[in-house]
Amino acid sequence: AVMVNILGNNKGNNLKGVEKLLKLPGVFLHMYGKKNNGPRRKMGHFTVLADTLDEAISNAMHIKKLIKLLPI
């Protein structure tokens, strides 16, 4: 398993790319419901499960490219 934080960027709390993320096997999204988005503030995280650590890391890196925090 690999966990990756979703960090604030002062641009918004709307997470783009969720549809694609949730269709991937072994991927779980956890948003914390925070209203204030500050730089580098933990807004949520996703967890990736895979058979090997290398596979989980590779999948997590791919997912990081799919998602972005946008203005609501």
Secondary structure, DSSP 8 states (H G I E B T S, - for coil): -EEEEEE--SS-SEEETHHHHHHSTTEEEEE---S---TT-EEEEEEE--SSHHHHHHHHHHHHHH-EEE--
